[in-house]
Every structure is written in structure tokens, then in C-alpha cells.
Amino acid sequence: MKKILDFIRNWKKERSFKKRLKELQKRDPFIYK
Amino acid sequence: MKRTLLAFGDSHTAGAEILERYSYECFDRSYAAYVANYYKFDYKNFSQAGCGNDWLIHRFNKEIKSAIKNKEDVFVLFNFCESSRMFFEDKGDLTVHFYPSLLDKKYYKEVENSFIKKGEEDTDFFKDLKRLLPVYEDYLRDNTLESLDLKSLTQVQYIQKICIENNIPFVFHSSCQWYSGSWDDILEQNYYGHNKKFNSNFSYSNYSFWGRATTNERWKHLQKEHRWSEHYPEEYHRHYASLLINFINNQGIL
């Protein structure tokens, strides 16, 4: 049970970070190839 | 003694893409150079493509200490950048500057391939980039957008304080958008496009370098032109310089 809860918690954390990262990439579209 | 304009900023202030990709000659044709020419000031540009406010504060401290010590007459033109950018080790011109796109897997692969194509995969610069990228990811994980913006606002206040304490005239502006948080302690007369009402929905301000270029009808035609990294030609730099000159004259800063 604990493992499942940890998994869900991590998944939520990861999802939230990905969303924040997308926002940051939109705010700063700088690319340097 | 002739006054010197000290310009700090990212790739926009560096004039990236005006001439060619990595040319320092772009410094002499960027909007900062046009502002210096207008007032007949000497001119030094400490901008760096992809850098963030932390790096600029680092450079500012070094340059301003030297100017104060040598009793130089200076004018500071400071372009504040996106708050999520960061550097971790100062290696001069070979410092790696981190920005959010580097955490996009597809874009990172393109960057990696370009190093391989140039035979530069064994350079210290690329090794540093690979080594420090997870550190940058952790940095972004540990900070909310609000905390990053708050840090930037504190940095604006810091530069303002140093300039006021040393009687150095200054003008601030931004390359991207504004920061969320309180702008109450930031002088409206010295910040081009000072904005106390931050819009939490993403939108570029029509005052920032990038914002005006992407939102103003007059520059729509540039959106269709091929540009290697979303920067703007000299024509736009001249225009942005004229906006800053009008602001400086209207506010009686000089």
C-alpha cells in the first residue's frame, strides 16, 4: 500500500514539474543551436 | 572625462544574430550601442547570450567596483532576463548558461548533435553542460515560478540600490516579460515599462525587447523571416533604442 501511495505521490510531483517546465519554456523560448 | 555606458543583458543586448552567430561585432550594432551613440558616450557591453540575472549581477559587481574605484563617470543600462536561467561555475567566456529549453529532450538532442557535428563533444564546455544539466534540473524542481520571480525582483532592487548609493544614472528594462510579486520598491521613473500589475496569464509585455517584437503589429513581418535563434535584425534594434532614448529623455535621467 505504501509503495502505491509513494508511486502516486511521485507521479503527481513529476506531473507538476513537467507542467511548470512547459510554462518556463513558454516564458523563455530562447534556443541556441 | 567622457561618460561610459555600461550595458548588461542577454543575447538581445549582445545583438545576437545582427551579423553572424557568434560575432562580438554585434555588440557595436545592438540597441545599447545606438543609445550610447545618441548620447555620445563611450560604450562597454557585458552581455552574454543565454545568461540569467545571477550571471549579470556577478558581472555587474565586478565592473561597478572597478568603475567606482577608478572614479569613472558611468551610465548603467540593465536588461533583466528570464528568472529561470542560471549558471553554476564561472569559467569566463566558457561558462555554461542554463535555460529551460535545455531540459527539453528533443532540443537537447539537437544541441548534443551540433557539438558532435563540430567535433566538440570532448570539450570542457560540453562536458560541463552534460555534468551540470541534472543540477539545473534540481534547481528548477526546488524553486517555484514565484520564488524565481521574487529572486529577480530582489536583484532589480539590489542594482537600483548600488546605483543610487553611488550616484550612477541608470535605466532598467526587460528582455522577456515581467516578474510576479511586488514592484513597489522599484523606481517607476527608471524602469522602462515598469509594471505593478503583473498578469499571471502568460503574455509578453509590449515594453520588453522580445515582447514588442512579437506583439507589435509594426514588427509582424519579422516573424516570418528565418532567424536561427529567434533574435531580431539591426532595424529592430534601432527602433528599440529610440524607445529607450525617448524614455530616458522624458524621465530626465541624464
Interface residues (C-beta under 8 A of the other chain):
Chain A: F17 R20 L21 E23 L24 Q25 K26 R27 D28 P29 F30 I31 Y32 K33
Chain B: D10 S11 A49 G50 E82 S84 R85 Y99 P100 S101 L103 D104 Y107 E110 V111 S114 L140 R141 T144 L145 C176 Q177 F202 W228 S229 E230
